[in-house]
Amino acid sequence: MTGSFAQLDLTPNLIELTRRRVMVTTGYIDLTSSNPTHQGLLFPADALQSAAASYLATRRYDPDPRGHPIARTAIANYYAGRTPPFSLAIEQIFITASTSEAYSLLFALMSDPGDNLLAPNVTYPLFEYLAELRQIELHPYRLNAANGWRIDADSLREQVDARTRGVLLVSPHNPTGAIIDADLPILNELGLPLICDEVFAPFTYAAPATPPLAALYPELPTFMLNGISKLFALPDLKLGWIALNTPAQERYGARLELINDTFLGANGLTQALLPTLFEHGTDFVTAMVARVRENFDLALDRFATCPALAIHPPDGGYYLFPTVYGWDDEEALVLHLLEGGVLIHPGYFYGDIPGVHLMISALTEPETFARGIERLCKLLS
């Protein structure tokens, strides 16, 4: 994105215009949806209702600039159960209204207008808008497709200048699925604070687990972001958090408390529900992860028989990001697929990436997913 928000062209693009037309004529199979509530994934209502009733019967507004202690205790217990376990005091946790708000607060905390952060060249289109709102720049570092979308160390080093204030990381990555599972020497070499989005942490596939990033970089100020939108399929209840390791807490904790206190974005009801979510959500999360894994298995098996598609099995996440051969125009490819009855996002939605790619959501209801993958492969054969 270039220019200010006032200059943005919000006219629907050709893909969206075609989608609207096909939707009311021949119809299509949607393989892009990452909204769990549209895919039949609803957190058990009885647990939510019971916890909400208890809160509403005794509610009292006692705002805390870091979030309600009972909610922060539940989050600390969550990190203690990660692989490897990571110990946090509740003073190292800040509750926000969402992961997006958490990013915005950290951008304000760490950067002045004209400063920059390093961000992956392949990513969900969120960072650029948040950066524009804060009048800071994003310097893109490369992810290496030939190496399972790992971070290109030389590219990261090349993007640093005197006004670089931190590095944005996503693990599992959206949409490639890459997980940072080992210490990357380049990050220690640069010595910059790390902001890591871990919202897909339980969704693993080729990798056995998603390590908390702070466990890999104990000496660097590290912020770990997560929330209930992906973790418990509750995007509507609006709760996220920032977990700071000890170096981050010592350097930034007091100022982050002031910023979070300025907004107090997280609502009391959802904070009160959080211990219940962790206590009763295990089976639900396990079922979500199993669905994604089964969809991955099906798609990868089918792609193996489709010469036009190639993909590195993702470490985790719930997206597939295959390379497509035989096409050199992603928009033309997506329009071809849409006219054939399947909606898939083009790779350029996620950055300026060499080659031709598609983004597919494996959160999709399994029967619909299977039909969509079969139709995709037939259209590319």
C-alpha positions in Angstrom: 0.0 0.0 0.0 1.2 3.5 -0.8 -0.2 6.9 0.1 -2.6 7.7 2.8 -6.0 6.1 3.6 -7.7 9.1 2.1 -6.2 8.1 -1.2 -7.1 4.5 -1.2 -9.1 3.2 -4.2 -11.9 1.1 -2.6 -13.5 0.2 -5.9 -14.3 -3.6 -6.0 -11.6 -5.4 -8.1 -12.3 -7.7 -11.0 -12.1 -10.8 -8.8 -14.7 -9.4 -6.4 -17.0 -8.3 -9.2 -16.8 -11.8 -10.8 -17.4 -13.4 -7.4 -20.6 -11.5 -6.9 -21.8 -12.4 -10.4 -21.0 -16.1 -10.1 -22.5 -16.2 -6.6 -26.0 -15.4 -8.0 -25.7 -17.4 -11.2 -23.9 -20.7 -11.2 -22.5 -20.5 -7.6 -19.1 -21.6 -6.3 -17.3 -23.6 -3.6 -15.6 -21.2 -1.2 -12.1 -22.4 -0.2 -11.0 -19.1 1.3 -13.1 -18.9 4.5 -11.1 -18.7 7.7 -14.1 -17.7 9.8 -14.8 -20.7 12.1 -18.3 -19.7 12.8 -19.1 -20.0 9.1 -17.7 -23.5 9.1 -19.7 -25.1 11.8 -17.0 -24.6 14.5 -18.8 -23.2 17.5 -17.3 -23.3 21.0 -19.7 -25.3 23.4 -22.5 -22.9 24.2 -23.3 -24.4 27.6 -19.9 -23.6 29.0 -20.1 -20.1 27.8 -23.6 -19.6 29.1 -22.8 -20.9 32.6 -19.7 -18.7 32.9 -21.5 -15.7 31.5 -24.4 -16.1 33.9 -22.0 -16.1 36.9 -20.3 -13.0 35.7 -23.5 -11.1 35.0 -25.0 -11.9 38.4 -22.1 -10.3 40.3 -20.5 -8.0 37.7 -18.4 -5.1 39.0 -16.2 -2.9 36.9 -12.7 -2.8 38.3 -10.4 -2.0 35.3 -6.8 -3.1 35.4 -4.4 -1.7 32.9 -2.9 -5.1 32.3 -6.2 -7.0 32.3 -8.1 -8.9 35.0 -5.8 -11.0 37.1 -7.9 -14.2 36.7 -7.7 -13.9 32.9 -3.9 -13.3 33.1 -3.5 -16.2 35.4 -5.3 -18.5 32.9 -3.0 -17.2 30.1 0.1 -17.8 32.3 -1.1 -21.4 32.9 -1.5 -21.8 29.1 2.1 -20.9 28.5 3.2 -23.3 31.2 1.6 -26.0 29.2 3.2 -25.2 25.9 6.0 -27.2 24.3 8.5 -26.4 25.7 6.8 -24.9 28.8 7.4 -21.2 29.3 7.0 -19.5 32.7 5.4 -16.1 32.9 4.3 -14.0 35.9 0.9 -12.4 35.4 2.7 -9.0 35.4 4.2 -10.0 32.1 0.8 -10.3 30.4 -1.3 -7.5 28.9 -4.9 -8.2 27.7 -6.2 -6.4 24.6 -9.4 -6.4 22.6 -7.7 -8.4 19.8 -4.4 -9.4 18.3 -4.8 -6.5 15.8 -5.1 -4.1 18.7 -2.1 -5.7 20.4 0.0 -5.0 17.2 -1.3 -1.4 17.2 -0.3 -0.8 20.8 3.2 -2.3 20.2 3.7 -0.2 17.1 2.9 2.9 19.2 5.1 1.7 22.0 8.2 1.0 19.9 8.1 3.4 17.0 7.9 7.1 16.1 6.6 8.3 12.8 9.3 7.6 10.2 10.7 4.6 12.0 10.4 1.1 10.5 9.8 -2.5 11.4 11.0 -5.6 9.5 8.1 -7.7 8.2 7.9 -10.8 6.0 7.3 -10.2 2.3 4.6 -12.9 2.4 1.9 -12.2 5.0 -1.7 -11.7 5.7 -2.6 -8.1 4.6 -2.8 -6.5 8.1 0.6 -5.1 8.9 0.6 -2.5 6.2 -2.6 -0.9 7.3 -1.6 -0.8 11.0 1.8 0.7 10.0 0.1 3.4 7.9 -2.1 4.4 10.8 1.0 4.8 12.9 3.0 6.5 10.1 5.8 4.0 10.2 7.4 2.0 7.5 7.6 -1.8 6.9 10.9 -3.1 5.4 10.1 -6.5 3.8 12.4 -9.5 4.4 12.2 -12.6 2.2 10.8 -16.0 3.0 12.5 -18.7 1.0 9.9 -20.8 -0.8 12.5 -23.4 -1.8 13.4 -23.9 1.9 9.9 -24.4 3.3 9.3 -20.6 3.5 12.1 -20.1 6.1 13.5 -16.6 6.8 16.2 -15.5 4.5 19.0 -14.3 6.8 20.8 -12.1 4.2 17.5 -10.4 3.3 16.8 -9.7 7.0 20.2 -8.2 7.5 19.9 -6.0 4.3 16.7 -4.4 5.5 18.0 -3.0 8.8 18.9 0.7 9.1 19.3 3.2 11.9 15.6 3.6 12.3 14.7 -0.1 12.5 12.9 -0.7 15.8 11.9 -4.4 15.7 11.1 -7.6 13.7 7.6 -8.9 13.0 7.4 -12.7 13.0 4.4 -15.1 12.5 4.7 -18.7 13.7 2.9 -20.7 12.4 3.1 -18.4 9.5 0.0 -17.1 7.6 -0.4 -18.3 4.9 2.6 -20.6 4.3 2.5 -22.6 7.6 6.2 -22.2 8.4 7.0 -22.6 12.1 10.1 -21.0 13.8 11.3 -24.0 15.7 15.0 -23.2 16.3 17.2 -20.3 17.2 17.9 -18.2 14.1 21.4 -16.7 14.6 20.6 -13.7 12.5 18.0 -12.5 15.0 20.4 -12.7 17.9 23.0 -10.9 15.7 20.7 -8.0 15.0 19.6 -7.8 18.6 16.3 -6.2 17.8 13.0 -6.7 19.8 10.8 -9.4 18.4 7.0 -9.3 17.9 5.7 -12.8 17.2 2.1 -13.6 16.2 1.3 -17.1 17.5 -2.4 -17.2 16.9 -2.2 -20.6 15.0 0.1 -22.2 17.7 -2.1 -25.3 18.3 -2.5 -26.0 14.6 0.6 -28.2 13.8 1.1 -30.6 10.9 4.6 -31.4 9.7 6.1 -29.9 12.9 5.5 -31.6 16.3 4.8 -28.4 18.1 5.0 -24.6 18.0 7.6 -23.4 20.5 6.8 -20.1 22.3 9.2 -17.7 20.6 10.5 -16.3 23.9 11.8 -19.8 24.8 14.1 -19.6 21.7 15.3 -16.0 22.4 15.6 -15.5 26.2 18.1 -12.6 25.8 16.0 -10.5 23.3 13.0 -8.4 24.2 10.2 -10.6 22.9 6.5 -10.1 22.7 4.2 -13.1 22.0 0.7 -12.3 20.6 -2.3 -14.6 20.7 -6.0 -14.5 21.4 -9.2 -16.5 21.4 -10.2 -15.8 17.8 -8.2 -18.7 16.3 -7.4 -20.6 19.5 -11.0 -21.1 20.5 -12.9 -20.1 17.3 -14.3 -17.1 19.1 -13.6 -14.1 16.8 -16.8 -12.4 18.0 -15.9 -12.3 21.7 -12.8 -10.1 21.0 -10.0 -10.9 23.3 -6.2 -11.0 22.7 -3.1 -10.6 24.7 0.6 -9.7 24.7 3.0 -11.9 26.7 6.4 -10.3 27.4 9.5 -12.1 28.4 11.7 -10.7 31.1 13.8 -8.4 28.9 10.7 -7.0 27.3 9.0 -6.5 30.6 12.0 -4.7 32.1 12.4 -2.4 29.1 8.9 -1.8 28.0 6.4 -3.0 30.6 5.7 0.3 32.4 5.1 2.2 29.1 3.0 -0.6 27.7 0.9 -0.4 30.9 0.3 3.3 30.3 -0.7 2.7 26.6 -3.1 -0.1 27.4 -4.6 1.8 30.3 -5.4 4.6 27.8 -7.7 2.3 25.8 -8.8 -0.5 28.2 -10.1 -2.2 25.0 -10.8 -5.7 26.4 -14.3 -6.1 27.8 -15.0 -7.5 31.3 -17.3 -10.4 30.3 -14.8 -12.0 27.9 -12.0 -11.7 30.4 -14.2 -13.4 33.0 -14.9 -16.2 30.5 -11.3 -16.9 29.8 -10.5 -19.4 32.6 -13.6 -21.4 31.4 -12.4 -21.4 27.8 -9.1 -22.9 28.8 -10.7 -25.3 31.3 -13.4 -26.7 28.9 -11.9 -26.0 25.5 -9.3 -28.8 25.1 -11.6 -31.3 23.3 -13.0 -28.5 21.1 -9.5 -27.4 20.1 -8.4 -31.0 19.5 -11.3 -31.5 17.1 -10.5 -28.3 15.2 -6.9 -29.3 14.8 -7.9 -32.8 13.6 -10.2 -31.3 11.0 -7.4 -29.2 9.5 -5.0 -32.1 9.5 -7.4 -34.4 7.7 -8.1 -31.7 5.1 -4.3 -31.2 4.7 -3.9 -35.0 4.2 -6.7 -35.1 1.6 -5.4 -32.0 -0.3 -1.7 -33.1 -0.3 -2.7 -36.6 -1.6 -4.7 -35.1 -4.4 -2.1 -32.5 -5.3 0.5 -35.3 -5.7 -1.6 -36.4 -8.7 -2.0 -32.9 -10.1 1.2 -31.8 -12.0 0.1 -28.2 -12.1 0.4 -27.9 -8.3 3.4 -28.2 -6.0 3.6 -27.6 -2.3 5.9 -28.1 0.7 3.8 -29.7 3.5 3.2 -26.9 6.0 4.6 -27.1 9.5 1.3 -25.9 10.8 -1.4 -23.2 10.5 -4.6 -23.9 8.6 -3.8 -22.7 5.1 -2.2 -24.2 2.0 -0.1 -22.1 -0.2 0.7 -24.2 -3.3 2.7 -23.1 -6.3 0.9 -23.3 -9.6 2.7 -24.2 -12.9 1.5 -23.4 -16.4 0.2 -19.9 -15.5 1.9 -16.6 -15.2 -1.0 -14.4 -14.2 -2.5 -15.0 -10.8 -5.6 -12.9 -11.4 -6.4 -14.7 -14.7 -5.9 -18.0 -12.9 -8.3 -17.1 -10.1 -10.9 -15.8 -12.5 -10.6 -19.1 -14.5 -11.2 -21.1 -11.3 -14.0 -18.9 -10.2 -15.8 -19.3 -13.5 -15.3 -23.0 -13.0 -17.0 -22.9 -9.6 -14.3 -22.6 -7.0 -13.2 -19.5 -5.1 -9.5 -19.3 -4.1 -7.3 -16.3 -3.2 -4.4 -15.3 -5.4 -0.9 -15.2 -4.0 -0.6 -11.5 -4.6 -3.1 -10.8 -1.9 -0.3 -11.8 0.5 2.6 -9.8 -1.0 4.9 -9.4 -4.0 6.0 -13.0 -4.3 7.9 -14.6 -7.3 5.9 -17.3 -9.1 2.2 -18.1 -9.0 0.5 -19.2 -5.8 -3.0 -19.8 -4.4 -4.2 -19.6 -0.8 -6.6 -22.3 0.4 -8.2 -22.5 3.8 -8.2 -26.0 5.3 -10.6 -24.8 8.0 -13.4 -25.4 5.5 -16.1 -28.0 6.3 -14.5 -31.4 5.2 -17.1 -32.4 2.6 -17.1 -29.0 1.0 -13.3 -29.0 1.1 -13.0 -32.3 -0.6 -15.4 -31.2 -3.4 -13.5 -28.0 -3.8 -10.1 -29.6 -4.0 -11.3 -32.1 -6.6 -12.8 -29.3 -8.7 -9.6 -27.3 -8.4 -7.5 -30.1 -9.7 -9.8 -30.9 -12.6 -9.8 -27.2 -13.6 -6.0 -27.2 -13.6 -5.6 -30.6 -15.4 
